Amino acid sequence: MSDAVIRVEAEVRDRLATLADARGMSIAGLLQEFAESTLTEEERREAFARRQQDRAAGS
C-alpha cells in the first residue's frame, strides 16, 4: 500500500474524522470504503443497462 497526502480544509478533515469515528474506523479506511463503493456516472449507466438486459432476458 502506498501513502498519499490529500489537502483539505480543517473543517473537512474534522468532518471526515467524525464520520470515521462513528464507524469505528480511520479516515484512511473511510476514504477507502468510499472509493470502493462509489460508482462513476458511466459505471451507474452500465449497471443500469445490465439490469435492464437481465430483466428483458427473464421475461
C-alpha positions in Angstrom: 0.0 0.0 0.0 1.3 3.5 -0.8 0.7 6.6 1.1 -0.8 9.8 -0.3 -1.3 13.3 1.1 -4.7 14.9 0.4 -5.0 18.5 1.4 -8.5 19.6 2.6 -9.8 22.4 4.8 -9.7 21.8 8.5 -13.5 21.6 8.6 -13.5 18.8 6.0 -10.8 16.9 7.9 -12.8 17.3 11.1 -16.0 16.0 9.4 -14.1 13.0 8.0 -12.7 12.3 11.4 -16.2 12.4 12.9 -17.6 10.1 10.2 -14.8 7.7 10.6 -15.0 7.6 14.4 -18.8 7.0 14.2 -18.0 3.9 12.1 -15.1 2.8 14.2 -12.5 3.3 11.5 -9.7 5.6 10.5 -10.1 8.4 7.9 -8.0 6.3 5.5 -10.4 3.4 6.0 -13.4 5.7 5.4 -11.9 7.1 2.2 -11.0 3.6 1.0 -14.6 2.4 1.7 -16.0 5.4 -0.2 -13.7 4.9 -3.2 -14.5 1.2 -3.4 -18.3 1.7 -3.1 -18.9 4.8 -5.1 -19.7 4.4 -8.8 -18.9 6.9 -11.6 -21.7 8.1 -13.8 -20.5 5.7 -16.5 -20.4 2.7 -14.1 -24.0 3.6 -13.0 -25.2 3.7 -16.6 -23.5 0.3 -17.3 -25.0 -1.3 -14.2 -28.5 0.0 -15.2 -28.2 -1.3 -18.7 -27.1 -4.7 -17.4 -30.2 -4.8 -15.1 -32.4 -3.9 -18.0 -30.9 -6.6 -20.1 -31.3 -9.2 -17.3 -35.0 -8.2 -16.9 -35.6 -8.4 -20.6 -34.0 -11.8 -20.8 -36.1 -13.0 -17.8 -39.4 -12.1 -19.3 
